[in-house]
Amino acid sequence: MSVQKQLTIHDCHNRPITALGYHPARREFLTGFEASNDGTVIVWTPGATVLDRIVQLGNPVFSMAINHRRRQLVCGFKQQVSVFSLNEKSEPGHHVINIKDSFTDHQHKDIVSCVVCLDTRVYTAGYDRKLIIFDTASYPDSKDLIVVHRISNAHDAGITNMLLVRQQESTRLLTGSFDKTVRVWSQDGQLIQKLTHFPGIITGLCYVPSVSVIWITSGTAYPAFYDTKFGLSIGVVAKMNFSFFPPQAKVFNYMLVIAIRELNQKLGSASHHQLVVWRYNKRGSITTLCTTHPVECLTFTQKNPMFVFSGHSDGTMIKWEQTHSSNFIYSKEIFHIPASEIHSQKKGKRSKSVKSNKYPILTADRTPHLSKSISLKKGDMSTEDKYLDNQNWMVGITSFLCLHKMQLHTLYPLSSIVASSIKKEKKASVTGRKSCLEARRCSTLQADKKSLFVEELDLLVLSAENGNIYLWGFDSFQSSILHMMPSKKKMQWEKMKMSLAQLEDDNIPISIPNQVAGLICKKVLKRHIHTVSAMAVINKESEYKTIYLLSGGWDRKLCVWDLQNGCLQDIFSNSDLESWNELKEVACDEAILDLAYSPKRNEFAYCSSDRLIYIRKFSPVGKEMKLMNVLQGHEAEITCIIWHSLKDKWITGSEDGTIRIWNEGGTYCEQVLATTAAVNCLCIDQVNGCVVAGVSDTVSVFDLESFLQVQSNVGHTDSIRSIIHIPERQQYISASWDKTIRMWKAY
C-alpha cells in the first residue's frame, strides 16, 4: 500500500500551524495556529472548505484532541489544558464547540504541546517535560480533570509530540521530544522502549493501521518508521522502501502529521504554512527498493532464507533479503562481473576451445572483490573476503546472527582475523580495490538480461548482453566455517540453536543453510556470440537424469547446457539441411526474445522478433529438436512467452498491446486480451492462475475465467522489464527501467 498526494491547501494560516485534529462524527478537519495574543480554531470539511472559524479562545492553541466518550474537545495552551463541550447538532451560525461550557487545569508549567484521549482518560505532555494522565469525571455536571499518574521528567528536554496506538494485543503511548528521541510507554505510564538517533527534533507522530507502522517526522522531507509488530525502529528509509512521496513533494519539510482512518487519508503540515492531504492507495506498492541503474530481470529462491536477485543494466547483480525485524526492510549485497571477463572483453579476446574445437572452455572466475585471501588460526585453510559496498548491510553469517540479536564475535572471532589479515596484506588490499573499481568502470560492457534460480543446485543463472551466461553459487567455504569452530564455540552455537528453536512458528531457520554464505561466480558459459535474451530450465522431474539449461538469443541459436556438470551439451542443428552451411544452427529468421518449457509435453516454445512463435520437442541432442508448430497472429514483436502449468496453455505478450492465449498443442489462438500499451513481461499467479503482465509502466492482472482485468497497479515511471510472483508472501514483484523494484499485494 502506498500513499499518493491528493491536494495541497496553501496559506491556510498567516502563522505556522501548531495543531491538527479530526472530528469523525462530522468528518471535519481542525487546525490551530499560534497568533500574537489570541488563538484561532478553524473547522474544515473533507473538501478543504472552511466550515467554522472560532476566534474567542484568547490564547495560542498548541494541541488538541477529541474525547469521544465525553464528547469534548481538549485543547493545550500555555500552562493550561482546557476542555470544551462539543455541539453535535449545531445549526448554521452557531460554533462547533460551546466556549462557555468549559473548564481548565493548570498542572503544566509550560506549553502543553500534545494531547491524546483514550476512553475516559486524557494524556497531556509539554515543554516542561511532564507526561500527565488525567481521568474525566463521569457524574453529571462535573467539570474537573483528575490526575491519575504524573511523570515529571519523561524526557531530557521538552516533549513535542505524543501518539496513542491502540491495537488488539496492546495499547501503547509514544512521545517525541526536543532531545531527538522517541519513547514508548504503556497506557499506565510505564516506560517500555527508547528510540534514539533521529536527525532532528521530533515534530510529528502518525500511526498507519493498514501496515502497522508509525510515521515519525523530524523536520525533514522523509519520515522515519517504527514497526509496532516487532517493536523496532526501521529508520529513515522512505527513499528506499516507500513510494509515499513523489519528487515534487521532497521540497517540503513535514512537521505535523495525523492519520484519518475513516477517510483513508493522512493530513500533514509543511513548513510553508501549508496543509497537504495524502490518500492511501490500496493498489500502490507495499515497498519500493531503489537502485542506481535500470533493472532488467528478477528471480527468487523458494528456500529459507528467501532471496530476491535483480540484474541491472550496468552488469551488476544485487541480492535482496527481507529482514526478520520488519516486512519493509531489505538488506542488499552487490556483485560485479569477474575481473578476467572484463579484461577479456577489453582486449576483444574469445575463449579458447577444447581439442574438438567445438565447445568453449568454461571458466571459473571469481568476482574481483573476492581476490583477497585471509588465513585462519586453525589449520592452513583460507577463505576469500568479499567486498561490500559501504552503504549496504553485512550479509552472510554476520547477517544471519545479527537478525537474531547475536553478535558474531561471541561465537567465532572472524572479524578480528579479517582485521589482522588486512594489516598483513595491505598491498593485496590496494590491488583488490583497484580491480573492483575496474569492474565498476567496465561493467557496462555486459548488461544483465535474464535470470533464473535452480533450486536443486542452489545455482543462480544470469545471462548478459555479451553472450555469456554466468553461474553464481553460494560459497561452500563460508557455510562450513561454523562446522570448524572449536569445541567451546560449538557448545555456544548449540545453545543458540536451542534458543532459536522457539522461533519455528515464524518460519525462521534454526540450521545454517548454504544460502547463508555469500555468492561467488563459479562458471561462465560461453557459446553465444550476442545477447542471451531467453532461458529455461529442464529439471529432473522430466524424463532426464540431469538438469539442463536451454538458452537462446539475438544470434538466433539455441544451446543446451548440462548444469550439473557445467558444460555445453549440444547446439540446435537444423536436420533439414543435409550439408553444413551458415544457417544450420539458426533456429529462426530473427532474434530470439524469450522461451518457455512445458514439462507436461516436453516441448519448448520461443518467440522471435519476426512475430512468430516456434514450438519444438525438447531433446538434449540438437538435431532431434523437432519443429512441432509455428504460431502466427501478433502484429508486432513478441516480447514474452510463458507456459501456464495450471491451465496447460501457452501465453504470449507483444508490443502490439495484446496478450494471446494458445491451446496446449499450439494449433490455434483461444483468446486475445487487449491492453493499453506494449506488453513487456508476463508471469503466472501460482495461487489463482491469473496472468500478471507488465504493460508499459503498469502491472495488470487478468483473470483467465472471465478474461477481464481484475487488478491494476500503478507506480512505476518507466517500462517494467520483469515480474515474479512469491506465493508465500502473497506479493508480485516488478522491476523497471525507472531504477526501482516494487512489491505489490497479489490479487
N, C-alpha and C positions, 0 to 999 in steps of 0.2 A: 504494500500500500504506500502511495506517495501523496504528497500534498502539492496542490497547484495554486498559484496566486490567482485570486478571484477579482479583487478590486482594491484600490487604494483611495483613502479619503485624505485629501490634502488640507493642511492648515485648519484642522478642526478646532484647535485652540491657539491662542496667541502666546501661550507658555508651554513648556514641556509637560506632557501627560504624566500624572503621578499615580493614577489609579484606574483599573479596569474592572468591570463587573458585568454580570448577565442575569437577567430575570427570566427563567424558563417558563413560568406561567404566562407571562405576557410576551415572551420571545423578543426581549429588548436588550440592547447593549447599553451599558452605563459607563461613562468615562468621567474622570475628575482631573483637575489640573490645579497647579499652585498659582495663586494670584498674590497681589501685594498685601492687601489687608482683609480680603474676603475669599470665600471658596465658592465654586460652582459645580453642580452635578448636571450633566446633560444625559437625557434618555434618548437612545437611538432605536430605530426599528431595524429588522434584519435587512431592509432595503437601503440602509445608510441614509435615512432621513431623520431629522431631529423631531422627536415626539414631545419632549418636555425639557424645559430649562429651569433649574432650581438655583436661585442665587442668594437665598436668605440664610445660608448656613453660617456665615460670619467668619469662618476660619478656613485656611487651606485644607483640602482633603488629600490625605496621603494614602489611604487604603480603604477598601470597602468590601463587604460580603453580605450575602442574604441568608438569614436564618429561616429556612423553610418551615421548620416545626413551629416557630413562634410568629412567623410572618412579619419579620423585622428586617430592616436594613441597618447593618452595623458599619459605622464609619470611624476611621482612625484619624485623629487630628494631632496637633502638638500637645503632649502631656495629657491627653484625654481620649477616651473611647465613648462615642455617642451612639445610642440605639434609637432608631426611628420606626414607627409603625408604618406598614405598607398599606396603601389604599388600593385594594384589589379591584374595586368597582368604581374607579374614578371616571368622572364624566368629562367631556371637553371643557376646558377652562379651569380644571382642578389639577393639582400636582399629584404625582405618583406616590409621594411619601407625605405623611402627616407631620409637619415640622413641630407643631405644638405638642403632640403626643410623643415625647422623647425623654430619655434620661441619660446621665453621663457618669463615667467612672474615671478617677484620677490616679490610678496605681502607677502609671508610667510617668517618668520624669523627663522624657524627651519625645521626639517624633514617634508616633505609632505607625510604623511603615507597612505592617501587614496584619490582616485579619482573615481568619477562616472559621467556618461553623460546621459542627457535626452534631446532628440531633439537637439536644438542648444546650450543648456546650459551645463556647466561643473561645478560640485560641488567638491571642494577640502577641505581637513581638515588635520591638522598636529599636531605635538608635541607642537606647540606654542598656542594650544587651540583654534585656529581660524577655523571658518567654513565660506568659501567664495564661493559665487555663481557667476560664470563668464558666459558671453554670447559671443559666437564666431561670428565674423563679417560675413555677408552674401555676401558682394560685392567681385568681383574677385580680386585676387592678394592681399587680405588683410591678414596680419599676426599680429593679435592682439587679446588679451583676455580682454573683457570689464567687469569691476566689477559691478554686479547688486546689491548684498547685502553682507554685511560682518558682522559676529558675532565674536567679539574679544575674548569673554570668553564663548564659547559654553559649556565647561565642566570645572570641577575644576582641571583637570590635562590634560596632552596631549591626543589627540584623536588618537586612534589606528586603528579604523575601521569604515567604512561607507557603507551603503546599501540603494539602491533605490528600492522601491516596487511600481510597477505600477499596480493598479487594476481597475476594471470597475467603482467602486464607487469613488475612490480617489487615489492620489499618495502621498506616504509617504517616508520620509528620516529618516534612523536610524543611529545613531553614537554611537560607543563604545569607552571607554576611560580607561586610567590608574586608574581612580578613581573608577573602578569596577561598573560603571553604564552604562546603555543604554538609550539614549534619542531619542524620536520620534519627527520629525519635519514635517511641511508642505513643499510643494515644493517651497514655497516662503520664507522659513526660519523662520517660526513661531513655537515656542515650543508647542507641543501637550501633551506629556506624558514623565514621567521619571521612568525608571525601575531600581530598586536597588537590593541589597542583592545577587550579583553574587559572586562565590567563589574566583575568581581571576581577573586578568586584561583581558579585552575583547580583544580576538585575532582574531575573525572571525565572520562574519555575512553572512547568506545564506538564500534565500527565496525559499521555495518549493511550487510552484504554485498548484500542484495537490492536496495538503491538506491545502493550505493557512496558512502555518506555517513557521516561521522564526527560523532557527537554530542559536544559539548563543554559540560560543566556547570561553572558558576562560582558556585554557591550561590544561584541564582535559580530561579524557577518555570518558566522556559523555557530550553532549551538553545540553544547556537549550533551551526552546522553547517559542516563542511569537506568540500567536494566533491573526492573523490580523483580523479575523472575529469579535471577541469580544473585541479586543484591550487589552488583558490581558496577563500577563506573566505566562506561565504554570509552569515554574520552571524546576529544574534539575530532570526530570522524565524518562529519557531514559531507566533506568533499569526496571522501572515498565511497561511503556506503549509502548515502541518501541523495535522492534527486528532488528534495523538497524545495530547493532554491534555484531558480533559473539564473543565468548570468547577469541579467539586468537587475536582479534583487540583491546582488552582492554589495552594492554601494551603501546599503542601509546597515547601520549597526543597531541590532534589535535590543530593546531594553526590557519591556514588559511583554508577557505572553500568557494567554489563557486558552483553554480548550472548551469548545461548546459542543457537547456530545449530541444534543438533540438536533442541532442543525448540521452536524457533520462538518463543523468549521473550526478554525483556530483564528483568534484575533491577537494581533501583535502591534506594539507601538514602536515607531522608529525614532531615531534621534532628531529628525527634522519635523517634529510636531505632526506626525502623520500616523494614521491608522491603516494597517494592512490586514486584509481578510484573506485567509487561506482556506481552501476546501479540500477535504480528504477525497482522494480518488481511489476507489477500491480496485480499479483496473490498472493502477500505476504499479511501478516496480517496487518490490519489497526491499531490495538492496541494490545499490549501484557500485560497482568496482571500477575505478578509473585507472587507466593505463597511459603510457606516454606515446604509444603508437597504435594505429588501427589494428583491430583484432580480426583475424581471418578464420580461425577454426576453434572448436571446443570439443572436449571429450571428458569423461569422468570415470572414476573407479567405483565398483559396486561394493568392495570390501571395506570394512572399517579399519583405520580411519579413511573416510571418503575424501578423495581429492578431485579437484576440477583443474584440468590443464587447458591453457589457452595458447595458441600460436599467433604470432604477430608479424606485421609487415616488415619489421626490421630484422627478422630472423630469430628473435628471442622466443623462448618458451617460459611461461610462468606457471608455477604450481600453486594453486589456491587451496586453503584448508579452513573450513569453518571451525572457529574455536568452540570449546565446550562451555566457555563462560558466557557466550552470547550468540544469538542467531544472526546477528548483524555484522559481526566482526570476522574478517577473513585474514589469516596470515598468508604471506606470499614469499616465494623464492624464485629468483630469476636465473635462467640458464641460457648460455650462449653456445654457438656452434663450436665444434672443435677447432683448435688453432691450426692444425695441419690442413684442415679443409680450407681455411682462409688463405693460407699460403698457396695451396694448390690452385685455388680459383684465381688468385692474383697473377700467378705465373702462366695460367692457361693450360695446365697440365691435365692429362687424362690419366686415370688409374691404369696400372699395368694389368695385363691379362695373365691368366694361368696358362699352362702349357698348351691346352687345347685351343687357346686364342678365342674362346667362345664366351666365357663368362669372366667378369672382372673380379679382382680380389676384393674381399670385403674388409675394410679397415676397421680397427677397433681403437679409435682415438678418444681420449677423454677431454673434457672441456678445459679451456685454458686456465680456469680458476681452480683446477684440480691438480695442478702441476707440482705443488709444494708438498713434500712428504714430511712426516714427523715420526720420531722414534718413541716407542712406549718403554716404560721402565721394565716391564715384564717381557722377556724374550727379545727376539730380533724382528718382531713384526713392525710394519709401517702402514700408515693409512694416508689418505690424501685429504688435505684440509680444504674445504670449499670456500670459495669467495662468495660472500653475501653482501648484497647492496646494503649500505649503512642505514637506509630508510626502511629496510624490511625487518621482520621479526625473526628470531632464531627458530629454526625448524629442526626436524630430525629428532634425535634422542633428547636434546635440550628442550625442544618444544613439548614433546610428549610428557616429560616430567614436570615442566612448569605448569602445564594445564591442570595438573593435579596438585598444584601448590607445593611441589617438591623442588629442591634445588639440586642441580647436577653434582655440585662438589660434595654433597653429603653422601653420594653414592659412589662416585668414582672421580678422582681429581683430574679429569681430562683437560679442563681449562688451564690448569697450571702446567700441564705437559705441553699444551699448544703454545703457551706463552714462552716457556723456556726454549722450545724448538724454534720459535720465530726469532729470538735473540741470536741463536746459534747460526741460523740460516738467513741472515739479512740480505745477502746477495740474491739468494733464490727468491726471497720475497719481492725484491725490486723487479726481478725478471718476471715473476708471476703477474705483478701489476701491469707491467708493460704489455705482456701478451694479452691480458684481459682488456686493456684499452684498445689494443689492436683488434681484438674480436669485436668490440663495440663499434669501432670505426668501419670495419669491413662487413659487418653482419647484414648490411643492406644488399649484399650480393645474392642473398637467398631468403626471400620471404616465405614464411610457412604457409601452406595451402590447405592441407588436410591432416587430421589426427584421429587415431584410434587407440583404444587401450585394450590389450589382450589379457583378460583376467587369468587364464590358465598359466600364462608365462610371466605375469606381472611385468608386462612389456608395453611401453608407450611407443607407438609408431607415428612418426611425424614426417610428412613429405614436404618438399621445398621447390622453389622455382628453378633451382639449378639442376633439377633432375635427380637429386639424391633423396634417399629415404633413410631417416635417422632412427635408430632403435635405442631408446632410452630405457635403462633398467635401474633398479634400486641397488645401492652399493651393499654387497653382501658382507663386506668387512665391518662397516659401521653397525649393521644389525647383529653381528656376533660379538661386539665389544662387551656387552653385559654378561655374555656367557664365559668370558675370560676374566671376570672380576676375581679378586682374592676372596677367600672363603668368608672373611668378615663382611665384605661388601655384599656377597651373595646372600648372607643372612639378612642384611638390611633390605635388600631387594625383595626377599621373600616376605618380610614384614610389610613392605609397601604394597605388594600384591594382595595381601590379606586385607589391608585397609581399603584397597580399590575394589575388592570383591563386592563391597556394599553398593557400588555404583552400577551393578549389572543391569538394573532396571532402566537405566538411562542409556543403554547400549554403548557404554564406554569400555573399550577392550582392557582386559586385565593381563593380557600377554603382549609381548612385543612382536608385532608382525614385521615382515620385510619392509613394508611401506614407511616404517619409522625412519629408515635410513634415507639419505639423500639420493638424488638421481645422478647417474653418470651415462654418458653416451657410449654404449657398448659396441655398436657396429654401425657402419654406413653402407647401405646397399646402393650400388652404382650400376645402372644399365640404361636408364632413360637418358636421353640427350636434351630434354626440355622439361618444362614444368610438369610435375606429377600432381594432377588435379583430382584423381579418383582412386579410392582404395576400398577393399572389402576383405574381411577375414572369413576363412572357411575353417570352422572349428572341428574338433574330433567328433562332435555329435553327428557329423555327416559320415559317409561311408569310408573316410580316410583315417589312417592311423597317425597322422601328424597334422599340424596346424599350418595352413597355407595362407599367404597374403597375395591377393590379386591386385595389381596396380595398373593404372592407365594414365595417359597424359596427353600433352599437346603434341608429342611426337607420333601419336596415333598407334602406339604399340601397347600390347598387353603382356605383362610379366607375371609369372607365378614364382613366389618365393617360399622356401621352407623356413618358417620362423624358428622352429625348434633347433634346427641345425645352422641357421643363419646363412643360408646360401641360396643362390638362384636355382630354381627347379627347372624352368623352361620358359620359352617365349612363344607367344601365339604365332602360328605359321599357317598361312592360307593353303590348305590342301588342294584347292582347285588349281593352283599354279604348280605345274609339274617341275619345271626347271626353276632355278633360283633367279630372282630379279629383285629390284629395289622395293617392290610392292608386296613381297611375300610375307613380311612381318607387319604389314599395315592392316589394322582391324576395321578402319572406316575411312571415309573420304576426308574428314576434317578432325579437329582436335576433340579428344575425349574429355568431357567436362565432369562426369560423375558416373558411378556404377554402384550396383547393389546386388546382393546374392540372396537366392531363395533356397534355404536348406531343404524345404519340402520337395522341391522339384529338381534340386541340384542343378540349378540354372542361374546364370547371372545376366543382368541387363545393363547396358551402358548407353548413355545419351551423348550426343555429339553436337557440335555447333553447325552441323549440316541439317539440323532439325529432324533427325531420325533417331529411333531407339532400336538397338540391336539386342536380341536375346539369343544367348548361346548356351549350350550344355557345358558345364564346367568339367575340366579334366586337368590333372597336373601335367599332362602331355600336351604341348601347344598345338600340334597338328590335329588333335582329337576334339578341339573346341568347335563342335558342330553348330552352325547357324540354324536356330530354330524358327526365328521370325524377325521381321522388321516392322516396327510400328511407325505410322506417319499420321500427323494431324495438327501438330503445333505449327504456328506461323512464324515463329522466331526461334532463336537459340534455346535449346532445352538445358536449363541450368542445373537441375537436380532430379534424382530418381531414387525411390525407396521401395522396399518390399514390405507390404503390410502383412505381418505374420498372423495377426488376429482375424483378418478378413480374407487372406490369400489373394491379394490384389497387387498389381504394380501401380505406383502413383508417381506422376511426373509433374514438374513445375517449369514454367518457361517465362522468357522475357515478354511473351505476348500477353501476359497478365492472366493466364489460365492455369488451373490445376486439372489434370486429366487422370481419370481412374480407369485402368485397363483390367480386363479379365485375367484370370490366373494363367491361362495359356498364352496371353498376349496376342490374341487374334483380333480383338476389336475394343473400342473405347466405350465403356459403360456410362460414364457421366463426365460432364465438363463443369467445373466450378469457376465462375468468373470472379476475378479480384479487381482491385482498383489500380494496380501497378505491377511492375515486374516481380516475379516470384524468384527469390534468390536461394532459398534453402527450405528443406522440409524435415519434419520428424514425426514420429507416431507417439501419441499418448498411450502408454502401455497399460493404463487402467481402464479407460473408456473407449479406446480405439479411435479417438478423434485425430484429425490431421492438423498439425501445427505448422504454419507456414510463415516464413519471413517475407512479407510483401513490402518491398522497399524498406521503409523505416518502421513498419508496424508488424506486431505479432498477431496473426489472425488464426483463430481456431475454428475448424469446420467439423460438423457432425456428419458422419457418413450414413446415418439412418435417414435424416431429413435433408441432407445435402445443403444445410444452411450454415451461415457463420454464426456461431454461438458466443464467441468472445473476441474482443479486440483490445490489445494493449499498446498504448502509445507512450513514448518517452524517448526513444532513440531519435537522433537528429541526422543520421546518415544510414546508408544501406546496411541491413542486417545480413551477416555473412554465414552465421551458423546458429543452430538451435538444438538444444538437447532437453530431454525430459528426465527428471530424477523422481521416480515414483515414491521413494522413501520420504522425501521432503515435500511431496506434492507441489513441485515447482517446475517451471520452464526456465531455462537459462539461455539468453541470447547474447551474441557477440556482434559488434558492429564496427564499421569504419569510423564511427564518432569517438573511438578510443575508450569505449565503456563496455562492461559486461553487466547485464541486468538480470535480476531474479524476479520472476513473476509467479503469482499464485496460479496453480493449474486449474483447469476447468473442472 
